[in-house]
Amino acid sequence: MYMTKYPCVYMRGGTSKAVFFHEKDLPQDQSRWDELFLKVMGSPDVKQIDGMGGTVSSTSKIAIISPSEREDADVNYSFRQVDIVIPNVDKKANCGNISSAVGPFAIDEGLVPAVEPVTVVRVLNTNTNKIIEEHVRVKDGHAMVDGDEAIRGVPGTGSRIDMYFMEPAGAATGKLFPTSNRKDTFDIPDYGPIEVSIVDCSNTIVFMRAKDLGIKGTELVELNSNKAVMEHIERIRCFAAKACGFVENWEDARTKSTSLRTAGLQRYGRKSDAGRHHGYLRPRCIRRLSP
């Protein structure tokens, strides 16, 4: 067996990284794509030693780009989340981080003419059938890399990209609140009832209070070692997947509905003299717990 070569570009977008392909360079038979993407990332393998994946979900992603035939879009962008521990390629949701790299890719690859100082790229995300408008800084015919913009989770600074998600509500389910409720209560086996809110805005996320999970909401990587809490979160995610109609049985969501995310919320702030609360919410977004 010999090596098959596919042209690609390895890019960071926000706090994620992906391998970008032109759709024209991929096999015409799309049923072959999943196997190809698994091999590109080196999955399933927690080390992803035989691929380009970075052993975490934020660095195990694929983007497929092509010119768009729609009048309101310049390019089509299809996102794929490649699982690390099971042979699964999820195509049900988009990634906002990788979306931010689509505009620069389209400009540098000649899919969209470079217009200084800012080029507007209209992106059709095929996963959600939604338009994203990206304003990309350009110089000398290329998307700028250097700049003064800083984001948490990425060292240093880079060029600013402004993104506008057009009519993002109901991207996966057709409704901003998939269950038609602002709040739902799930009775989780072995854990009991918990109040949540399910919101479908660009991606579907189930929100819950950090204190209801028995955590502060400020935890980072140390949360991964708390198996009881992580299992609780995963079961809540699975119940939400069933409530959204993604699966018939909540247990199936562990492997069949991997794109739905969870977020634990902690409230910060103070109470003013007038008795009003001032502050903000700090979310901790968590992807599917690996089986």
PERA-V527202 format. One record per pair of residues at least 24 apart in sequence whose ideal C-beta (glycine too) atoms are under 10 Angstrom apart, sorted by the first residue. I is the first residue (numbers start at 0). J is the second residue. D is the distance in whole Angstrom. If there is no record, write none. Layout:
# PERA-V527202
i=I j=J d=D
i=I j=J d=D
This chain:
# PERA-V527202
i=3 j=35 d=9
i=3 j=38 d=9
i=5 j=35 d=7
i=5 j=39 d=8
i=7 j=39 d=8
i=7 j=51 d=9
i=7 j=61 d=9
i=7 j=62 d=10
i=8 j=62 d=9
i=8 j=64 d=9
i=8 j=100 d=9
i=8 j=103 d=10
i=8 j=104 d=6
i=8 j=107 d=8
i=8 j=108 d=8
i=9 j=51 d=7
i=10 j=60 d=10
i=10 j=62 d=8
i=10 j=97 d=8
i=10 j=99 d=10
i=10 j=100 d=5
i=10 j=101 d=9
i=10 j=103 d=7
i=10 j=104 d=6
i=10 j=107 d=9
i=11 j=57 d=10
i=11 j=58 d=9
i=11 j=96 d=8
i=11 j=97 d=9
i=11 j=99 d=9
i=11 j=100 d=7
i=11 j=153 d=8
i=11 j=157 d=9
i=12 j=60 d=9
i=12 j=62 d=8
i=12 j=94 d=8
i=12 j=95 d=8
i=12 j=96 d=5
i=12 j=97 d=4
i=12 j=98 d=7
i=12 j=99 d=4
i=12 j=100 d=3
i=12 j=101 d=8
i=12 j=102 d=9
i=12 j=103 d=8
i=12 j=104 d=9
i=12 j=160 d=9
i=13 j=57 d=9
i=13 j=94 d=9
i=13 j=95 d=7
i=13 j=96 d=3
i=13 j=97 d=7
i=13 j=98 d=8
i=13 j=99 d=5
i=13 j=100 d=8
i=13 j=150 d=7
i=13 j=152 d=8
i=13 j=153 d=7
i=13 j=160 d=9
i=13 j=162 d=10
i=14 j=57 d=6
i=14 j=58 d=10
i=14 j=95 d=10
i=14 j=96 d=6
i=14 j=99 d=10
i=14 j=150 d=7
i=14 j=151 d=8
i=14 j=152 d=4
i=14 j=153 d=6
i=15 j=53 d=10
i=15 j=55 d=10
i=15 j=56 d=9
i=15 j=57 d=4
i=15 j=58 d=7
i=15 j=59 d=9
i=15 j=60 d=6
i=15 j=80 d=10
i=15 j=94 d=6
i=15 j=95 d=9
i=15 j=96 d=4
i=15 j=97 d=5
i=15 j=98 d=10
i=15 j=99 d=9
i=15 j=100 d=8
i=15 j=152 d=9
i=15 j=153 d=10
i=16 j=51 d=9
i=16 j=52 d=9
i=16 j=53 d=7
i=16 j=55 d=10
i=16 j=57 d=7
i=16 j=58 d=5
i=16 j=59 d=9
i=16 j=60 d=7
i=16 j=96 d=9
i=16 j=97 d=8
i=16 j=100 d=9
i=17 j=51 d=9
i=17 j=57 d=9
i=17 j=58 d=8
i=17 j=59 d=9
i=17 j=60 d=4
i=17 j=61 d=6
i=17 j=62 d=5
i=17 j=63 d=10
i=17 j=78 d=8
i=17 j=79 d=9
i=17 j=80 d=10
i=17 j=81 d=9
i=17 j=94 d=8
i=17 j=96 d=9
i=17 j=97 d=5
i=17 j=100 d=7
i=17 j=101 d=10
i=17 j=104 d=10
i=18 j=50 d=9
i=18 j=51 d=6
i=18 j=52 d=9
i=18 j=58 d=10
i=18 j=59 d=9
i=18 j=60 d=8
i=18 j=61 d=6
i=18 j=62 d=7
i=18 j=63 d=10
i=18 j=79 d=10
i=18 j=81 d=9
i=19 j=60 d=10
i=19 j=61 d=8
i=19 j=62 d=5
i=19 j=63 d=8
i=19 j=64 d=6
i=19 j=76 d=9
i=19 j=97 d=9
i=19 j=100 d=7
i=19 j=101 d=8
i=19 j=103 d=10
i=19 j=104 d=5
i=19 j=105 d=10
i=19 j=108 d=8
i=20 j=61 d=7
i=20 j=62 d=7
i=20 j=63 d=5
i=20 j=64 d=7
i=20 j=65 d=9
i=20 j=77 d=9
i=20 j=79 d=10
i=21 j=63 d=8
i=21 j=64 d=6
i=21 j=65 d=7
i=21 j=66 d=10
i=21 j=104 d=9
i=21 j=108 d=7
i=21 j=110 d=9
i=22 j=63 d=5
i=22 j=64 d=7
i=22 j=65 d=4
i=22 j=66 d=9
i=22 j=74 d=10
i=22 j=75 d=8
i=22 j=76 d=10
i=22 j=77 d=8
i=23 j=63 d=10
i=23 j=64 d=10
i=23 j=65 d=7
i=23 j=66 d=9
i=24 j=63 d=9
i=24 j=65 d=10
i=25 j=61 d=10
i=25 j=63 d=7
i=25 j=65 d=10
i=29 j=63 d=9
i=29 j=77 d=10
i=32 j=61 d=9
i=32 j=63 d=8
i=32 j=77 d=9
i=32 j=79 d=8
i=32 j=88 d=8
i=32 j=90 d=9
i=33 j=61 d=10
i=33 j=79 d=8
i=33 j=81 d=9
i=33 j=86 d=8
i=33 j=87 d=8
i=33 j=88 d=4
i=33 j=89 d=10
i=33 j=90 d=9
i=34 j=86 d=9
i=34 j=88 d=9
i=35 j=61 d=9
i=35 j=88 d=9
i=36 j=60 d=9
i=36 j=61 d=5
i=36 j=63 d=9
i=36 j=79 d=6
i=36 j=80 d=10
i=36 j=81 d=5
i=36 j=88 d=5
i=36 j=90 d=10
i=37 j=61 d=10
i=37 j=79 d=10
i=37 j=81 d=6
i=37 j=82 d=8
i=37 j=85 d=10
i=37 j=86 d=6
i=37 j=87 d=8
i=37 j=88 d=7
i=38 j=81 d=10
i=39 j=79 d=10
i=39 j=81 d=8
i=40 j=79 d=9
i=40 j=80 d=10
i=40 j=81 d=4
i=40 j=82 d=9
i=40 j=83 d=8
i=40 j=88 d=9
i=41 j=81 d=9
i=41 j=83 d=9
i=42 j=81 d=5
i=42 j=82 d=6
i=42 j=83 d=6
i=42 j=84 d=8
i=42 j=85 d=8
i=42 j=86 d=7
i=42 j=87 d=8
i=42 j=88 d=8
i=43 j=81 d=9
i=43 j=82 d=7
i=43 j=83 d=7
i=43 j=84 d=5
i=43 j=85 d=5
i=43 j=86 d=5
i=43 j=87 d=8
i=43 j=289 d=10
i=44 j=83 d=7
i=44 j=84 d=8
i=45 j=83 d=6
i=45 j=84 d=6
i=45 j=289 d=8
i=46 j=83 d=9
i=47 j=81 d=9
i=47 j=83 d=6
i=50 j=81 d=9
i=51 j=81 d=10
i=52 j=81 d=7
i=52 j=82 d=10
i=52 j=83 d=7
i=53 j=83 d=9
i=54 j=83 d=7
i=55 j=83 d=8
i=55 j=286 d=9
i=56 j=80 d=7
i=56 j=81 d=9
i=56 j=82 d=8
i=56 j=83 d=7
i=56 j=94 d=10
i=56 j=257 d=9
i=56 j=286 d=5
i=56 j=287 d=8
i=56 j=289 d=9
i=57 j=94 d=9
i=57 j=96 d=7
i=57 j=97 d=9
i=57 j=152 d=9
i=57 j=286 d=9
i=58 j=83 d=10
i=59 j=83 d=6
i=59 j=88 d=10
i=60 j=94 d=6
i=60 j=96 d=8
i=60 j=97 d=6
i=60 j=100 d=10
i=61 j=88 d=8
i=61 j=90 d=9
i=61 j=94 d=10
i=61 j=97 d=9
i=62 j=94 d=8
i=62 j=97 d=5
i=62 j=98 d=9
i=62 j=100 d=7
i=62 j=101 d=7
i=62 j=104 d=8
i=63 j=90 d=10
i=63 j=125 d=8
i=64 j=100 d=10
i=64 j=101 d=7
i=64 j=104 d=6
i=64 j=105 d=7
i=64 j=108 d=7
i=64 j=110 d=7
i=64 j=122 d=9
i=65 j=105 d=10
i=65 j=110 d=8
i=65 j=123 d=10
i=65 j=125 d=9
i=66 j=105 d=9
i=66 j=110 d=6
i=66 j=111 d=9
i=67 j=105 d=10
i=67 j=110 d=9
i=67 j=121 d=8
i=67 j=122 d=8
i=67 j=123 d=5
i=67 j=125 d=9
i=67 j=130 d=10
i=68 j=123 d=10
i=69 j=121 d=9
i=69 j=123 d=6
i=69 j=130 d=9
i=70 j=121 d=10
i=71 j=121 d=6
i=71 j=123 d=8
i=71 j=130 d=6
i=71 j=132 d=10
i=71 j=165 d=9
i=72 j=120 d=9
i=72 j=121 d=5
i=72 j=122 d=7
i=72 j=123 d=4
i=72 j=124 d=9
i=72 j=130 d=6
i=72 j=131 d=9
i=72 j=132 d=10
i=73 j=101 d=10
i=73 j=102 d=9
i=73 j=105 d=7
i=73 j=106 d=10
i=73 j=110 d=7
i=73 j=111 d=5
i=73 j=112 d=9
i=73 j=118 d=10
i=73 j=119 d=9
i=73 j=120 d=6
i=73 j=121 d=5
i=73 j=122 d=7
i=73 j=123 d=8
i=73 j=132 d=10
i=73 j=133 d=10
i=74 j=101 d=7
i=74 j=102 d=9
i=74 j=104 d=9
i=74 j=105 d=5
i=74 j=106 d=10
i=74 j=108 d=9
i=74 j=110 d=5
i=74 j=111 d=7
i=74 j=120 d=7
i=74 j=121 d=8
i=74 j=122 d=6
i=74 j=123 d=7
i=74 j=133 d=10
i=75 j=101 d=10
i=75 j=122 d=8
i=75 j=123 d=5
i=75 j=124 d=8
i=75 j=125 d=6
i=76 j=100 d=10
i=76 j=101 d=5
i=76 j=102 d=10
i=76 j=104 d=9
i=76 j=105 d=9
i=76 j=120 d=10
i=76 j=122 d=5
i=76 j=123 d=7
i=76 j=124 d=5
i=76 j=125 d=7
i=76 j=126 d=8
i=76 j=131 d=8
i=77 j=123 d=9
i=77 j=124 d=8
i=77 j=125 d=5
i=77 j=126 d=6
i=78 j=124 d=7
i=78 j=125 d=8
i=78 j=126 d=5
i=78 j=127 d=9
i=78 j=258 d=10
i=79 j=126 d=9
i=80 j=126 d=10
i=80 j=257 d=7
i=80 j=258 d=6
i=80 j=286 d=9
i=80 j=287 d=10
i=82 j=254 d=9
i=82 j=257 d=6
i=82 j=287 d=8
i=82 j=289 d=8
i=82 j=290 d=10
i=83 j=289 d=7
i=84 j=289 d=5
i=84 j=290 d=7
i=85 j=253 d=9
i=85 j=254 d=6
i=85 j=257 d=8
i=85 j=287 d=10
i=85 j=289 d=8
i=85 j=290 d=7
i=87 j=254 d=7
i=87 j=255 d=9
i=87 j=257 d=6
i=87 j=287 d=10
i=88 j=257 d=10
i=89 j=126 d=9
i=89 j=255 d=10
i=89 j=256 d=8
i=89 j=257 d=5
i=89 j=258 d=5
i=89 j=259 d=10
i=89 j=287 d=9
i=90 j=125 d=9
i=90 j=126 d=6
i=90 j=258 d=8
i=91 j=126 d=7
i=91 j=127 d=9
i=91 j=170 d=10
i=91 j=171 d=7
i=91 j=202 d=9
i=91 j=203 d=9
i=91 j=245 d=8
i=91 j=255 d=10
i=91 j=256 d=7
i=91 j=257 d=8
i=91 j=258 d=5
i=91 j=259 d=8
i=92 j=124 d=10
i=92 j=126 d=6
i=92 j=127 d=7
i=92 j=170 d=8
i=92 j=171 d=7
i=92 j=199 d=10
i=92 j=201 d=9
i=92 j=202 d=5
i=92 j=203 d=7
i=92 j=204 d=10
i=92 j=256 d=10
i=92 j=257 d=9
i=92 j=258 d=4
i=92 j=259 d=8
i=92 j=260 d=8
i=93 j=124 d=5
i=93 j=125 d=9
i=93 j=126 d=5
i=93 j=127 d=5
i=93 j=129 d=8
i=93 j=131 d=9
i=93 j=164 d=9
i=93 j=167 d=10
i=93 j=170 d=7
i=93 j=171 d=9
i=93 j=201 d=6
i=93 j=202 d=6
i=93 j=258 d=9
i=94 j=124 d=9
i=94 j=126 d=9
i=94 j=201 d=10
i=94 j=202 d=8
i=94 j=258 d=9
i=95 j=124 d=10
i=95 j=131 d=9
i=95 j=162 d=8
i=95 j=164 d=8
i=95 j=167 d=10
i=95 j=201 d=6
i=95 j=202 d=7
i=96 j=150 d=10
i=96 j=152 d=9
i=96 j=153 d=10
i=97 j=124 d=10
i=98 j=122 d=7
i=98 j=124 d=7
i=98 j=131 d=6
i=98 j=133 d=8
i=98 j=160 d=10
i=98 j=162 d=7
i=98 j=164 d=8
i=98 j=201 d=9
i=99 j=131 d=9
i=99 j=133 d=7
i=99 j=135 d=9
i=99 j=150 d=10
i=99 j=160 d=5
i=99 j=161 d=10
i=99 j=162 d=6
i=100 j=133 d=9
i=100 j=135 d=10
i=100 j=142 d=9
i=100 j=160 d=8
i=101 j=131 d=8
i=101 j=133 d=7
i=101 j=135 d=10
i=101 j=160 d=10
i=101 j=162 d=10
i=102 j=131 d=9
i=102 j=132 d=9
i=102 j=133 d=4
i=102 j=134 d=8
i=102 j=135 d=4
i=102 j=136 d=10
i=102 j=137 d=10
i=102 j=142 d=7
i=102 j=160 d=6
i=102 j=161 d=10
i=102 j=162 d=8
i=103 j=133 d=8
i=103 j=135 d=6
i=103 j=136 d=9
i=103 j=137 d=9
i=103 j=141 d=8
i=103 j=142 d=4
i=103 j=143 d=8
i=103 j=144 d=8
i=103 j=158 d=8
i=103 j=160 d=7
i=104 j=135 d=10
i=104 j=142 d=8
i=105 j=133 d=9
i=105 j=135 d=9
i=105 j=142 d=9
i=106 j=133 d=10
i=106 j=135 d=6
i=106 j=137 d=6
i=106 j=140 d=8
i=106 j=141 d=7
i=106 j=142 d=5
i=106 j=143 d=10
i=107 j=135 d=10
i=107 j=137 d=10
i=107 j=140 d=9
i=107 j=141 d=6
i=107 j=142 d=6
i=107 j=144 d=10
i=109 j=140 d=10
i=111 j=135 d=9
i=111 j=137 d=10
i=111 j=142 d=10
i=112 j=137 d=10
i=112 j=140 d=9
i=113 j=137 d=5
i=113 j=138 d=9
i=113 j=139 d=8
i=113 j=140 d=5
i=113 j=141 d=7
i=113 j=142 d=8
i=114 j=140 d=10
i=115 j=139 d=8
i=115 j=140 d=8
i=115 j=143 d=10
i=116 j=143 d=9
i=117 j=143 d=10
i=117 j=159 d=10
i=117 j=160 d=10
i=117 j=161 d=8
i=118 j=142 d=8
i=119 j=161 d=9
i=119 j=163 d=10
i=120 j=160 d=10
i=120 j=162 d=10
i=121 j=163 d=10
i=121 j=165 d=9
i=122 j=162 d=9
i=122 j=164 d=10
i=122 j=165 d=10
i=124 j=164 d=9
i=124 j=167 d=10
i=124 j=170 d=8
i=124 j=201 d=9
i=126 j=170 d=8
i=126 j=171 d=8
i=126 j=201 d=10
i=126 j=202 d=9
i=126 j=258 d=9
i=127 j=164 d=9
i=127 j=167 d=8
i=127 j=169 d=9
i=127 j=170 d=4
i=127 j=171 d=7
i=127 j=199 d=10
i=127 j=201 d=7
i=127 j=202 d=8
i=128 j=170 d=8
i=129 j=164 d=7
i=129 j=165 d=6
i=129 j=166 d=7
i=129 j=167 d=6
i=129 j=168 d=9
i=129 j=169 d=9
i=129 j=170 d=6
i=129 j=201 d=7
i=130 j=163 d=9
i=130 j=164 d=8
i=130 j=165 d=4
i=130 j=166 d=8
i=130 j=167 d=9
i=131 j=162 d=6
i=131 j=163 d=7
i=131 j=164 d=5
i=131 j=165 d=7
i=131 j=167 d=9
i=131 j=201 d=9
i=132 j=161 d=9
i=132 j=162 d=7
i=132 j=163 d=4
i=132 j=164 d=8
i=132 j=165 d=7
i=133 j=160 d=6
i=133 j=161 d=7
i=133 j=162 d=5
i=133 j=163 d=8
i=134 j=159 d=9
i=134 j=160 d=7
i=134 j=161 d=4
i=134 j=162 d=8
i=134 j=163 d=8
i=135 j=159 d=9
i=135 j=160 d=6
i=135 j=161 d=8
i=135 j=162 d=10
i=136 j=160 d=7
i=136 j=161 d=9
i=164 j=200 d=8
i=164 j=201 d=6
i=167 j=199 d=9
i=167 j=200 d=5
i=167 j=201 d=4
i=167 j=202 d=9
i=168 j=198 d=9
i=168 j=199 d=7
i=168 j=200 d=5
i=168 j=201 d=8
i=169 j=199 d=6
i=169 j=200 d=8
i=169 j=201 d=10
i=169 j=203 d=10
i=170 j=199 d=6
i=170 j=200 d=7
i=170 j=201 d=5
i=170 j=202 d=7
i=170 j=203 d=8
i=171 j=199 d=5
i=171 j=200 d=10
i=171 j=201 d=9
i=171 j=202 d=7
i=171 j=203 d=5
i=171 j=243 d=7
i=171 j=244 d=10
i=171 j=245 d=8
i=171 j=258 d=8
i=171 j=259 d=8
i=172 j=197 d=9
i=172 j=199 d=5
i=172 j=203 d=7
i=172 j=242 d=10
i=172 j=243 d=6
i=172 j=244 d=7
i=172 j=245 d=8
i=173 j=199 d=8
i=174 j=198 d=10
i=174 j=199 d=6
i=174 j=243 d=9
i=175 j=199 d=6
i=175 j=200 d=6
i=176 j=200 d=10
i=177 j=203 d=7
i=177 j=205 d=10
i=177 j=239 d=8
i=177 j=242 d=7
i=177 j=243 d=4
i=177 j=244 d=8
i=177 j=245 d=9
i=177 j=259 d=10
i=178 j=239 d=9
i=178 j=242 d=5
i=178 j=243 d=7
i=178 j=244 d=9
i=180 j=242 d=9
i=182 j=206 d=10
i=183 j=238 d=9
i=183 j=239 d=8
i=183 j=242 d=7
i=185 j=234 d=8
i=185 j=235 d=6
i=185 j=237 d=10
i=185 j=238 d=4
i=185 j=239 d=8
i=185 j=241 d=9
i=185 j=242 d=8
i=185 j=249 d=9
i=186 j=238 d=9
i=187 j=230 d=10
i=187 j=231 d=7
i=187 j=232 d=10
i=187 j=233 d=10
i=187 j=234 d=5
i=187 j=235 d=6
i=187 j=237 d=9
i=187 j=238 d=7
i=187 j=249 d=9
i=188 j=234 d=7
i=188 j=238 d=9
i=188 j=249 d=9
i=188 j=250 d=10
i=189 j=227 d=9
i=189 j=230 d=8
i=189 j=231 d=8
i=189 j=234 d=8
i=190 j=227 d=9
i=190 j=228 d=10
i=190 j=230 d=8
i=190 j=231 d=5
i=190 j=232 d=10
i=190 j=234 d=7
i=190 j=235 d=8
i=191 j=231 d=10
i=193 j=231 d=8
i=193 j=234 d=10
i=193 j=235 d=6
i=193 j=238 d=9
i=195 j=235 d=6
i=195 j=236 d=10
i=195 j=238 d=8
i=195 j=239 d=7
i=195 j=242 d=9
i=195 j=261 d=9
i=195 j=262 d=10
i=196 j=239 d=10
i=196 j=262 d=10
i=196 j=264 d=9
i=197 j=238 d=10
i=197 j=239 d=5
i=197 j=240 d=10
i=197 j=242 d=6
i=197 j=243 d=7
i=197 j=259 d=9
i=198 j=262 d=9
i=199 j=243 d=8
i=199 j=259 d=10
i=202 j=258 d=7
i=202 j=259 d=8
i=202 j=260 d=7
i=202 j=284 d=10
i=203 j=239 d=8
i=203 j=240 d=9
i=203 j=243 d=6
i=203 j=245 d=8
i=203 j=256 d=9
i=203 j=258 d=8
i=203 j=259 d=5
i=203 j=260 d=7
i=204 j=236 d=10
i=204 j=239 d=9
i=204 j=259 d=7
i=204 j=260 d=5
i=204 j=261 d=7
i=204 j=262 d=5
i=204 j=282 d=9
i=204 j=284 d=7
i=204 j=285 d=10
i=205 j=232 d=9
i=205 j=235 d=6
i=205 j=236 d=6
i=205 j=237 d=10
i=205 j=238 d=8
i=205 j=239 d=4
i=205 j=240 d=9
i=205 j=242 d=9
i=205 j=243 d=9
i=205 j=259 d=7
i=205 j=260 d=7
i=205 j=261 d=5
i=205 j=262 d=7
i=206 j=239 d=10
i=206 j=260 d=10
i=206 j=261 d=8
i=206 j=262 d=5
i=206 j=263 d=8
i=206 j=264 d=6
i=206 j=280 d=9
i=206 j=282 d=8
i=206 j=284 d=10
i=207 j=231 d=10
i=207 j=232 d=8
i=207 j=235 d=6
i=207 j=236 d=10
i=207 j=239 d=10
i=207 j=261 d=7
i=207 j=262 d=8
i=207 j=263 d=6
i=207 j=264 d=7
i=208 j=263 d=7
i=208 j=264 d=6
i=208 j=265 d=8
i=208 j=266 d=8
i=209 j=262 d=9
i=209 j=263 d=4
i=209 j=264 d=6
i=209 j=265 d=5
i=209 j=266 d=9
i=209 j=280 d=10
i=209 j=281 d=9
i=209 j=282 d=9
i=209 j=283 d=7
i=210 j=263 d=9
i=210 j=264 d=9
i=210 j=265 d=8
i=210 j=266 d=9
i=211 j=235 d=10
i=211 j=263 d=8
i=211 j=264 d=10
i=212 j=261 d=10
i=212 j=263 d=6
i=212 j=283 d=10
i=214 j=263 d=7
i=214 j=265 d=9
i=214 j=283 d=8
i=215 j=263 d=9
i=215 j=265 d=6
i=215 j=281 d=10
i=215 j=283 d=10
i=216 j=262 d=10
i=216 j=263 d=5
i=216 j=264 d=7
i=216 j=265 d=3
i=216 j=266 d=8
i=216 j=267 d=9
i=216 j=280 d=9
i=216 j=281 d=6
i=216 j=282 d=8
i=216 j=283 d=6
i=217 j=263 d=10
i=217 j=265 d=7
i=217 j=267 d=10
i=217 j=281 d=7
i=217 j=283 d=8
i=218 j=263 d=9
i=218 j=265 d=10
i=218 j=283 d=7
i=219 j=283 d=8
i=222 j=263 d=9
i=222 j=283 d=7
i=222 j=285 d=8
i=223 j=285 d=9
i=223 j=288 d=9
i=226 j=288 d=9
i=228 j=263 d=9
i=228 j=285 d=10
i=229 j=285 d=8
i=229 j=288 d=5
i=229 j=289 d=10
i=230 j=288 d=7
i=231 j=261 d=10
i=231 j=288 d=10
i=232 j=261 d=5
i=232 j=262 d=10
i=232 j=263 d=7
i=232 j=283 d=10
i=232 j=285 d=6
i=232 j=287 d=10
i=232 j=288 d=7
i=233 j=261 d=8
i=233 j=285 d=9
i=233 j=286 d=10
i=233 j=287 d=7
i=233 j=288 d=4
i=233 j=289 d=9
i=233 j=290 d=9
i=234 j=288 d=9
i=235 j=261 d=6
i=235 j=263 d=10
i=236 j=260 d=7
i=236 j=261 d=5
i=236 j=285 d=8
i=236 j=286 d=9
i=236 j=287 d=7
i=236 j=288 d=8
i=237 j=261 d=10
i=237 j=287 d=9
i=237 j=288 d=9
i=240 j=287 d=10
i=252 j=287 d=8
i=253 j=287 d=7
i=253 j=288 d=8
i=253 j=289 d=9
i=253 j=290 d=5
i=254 j=287 d=9
i=254 j=290 d=7
i=256 j=287 d=8
i=257 j=286 d=8
i=257 j=287 d=5
i=257 j=289 d=10
i=258 j=286 d=9
i=258 j=287 d=8
i=259 j=286 d=9
i=259 j=287 d=8
i=260 j=284 d=6
i=260 j=285 d=7
i=260 j=286 d=6
i=260 j=287 d=8
i=261 j=285 d=5
i=261 j=286 d=8
i=261 j=287 d=9
i=261 j=288 d=9
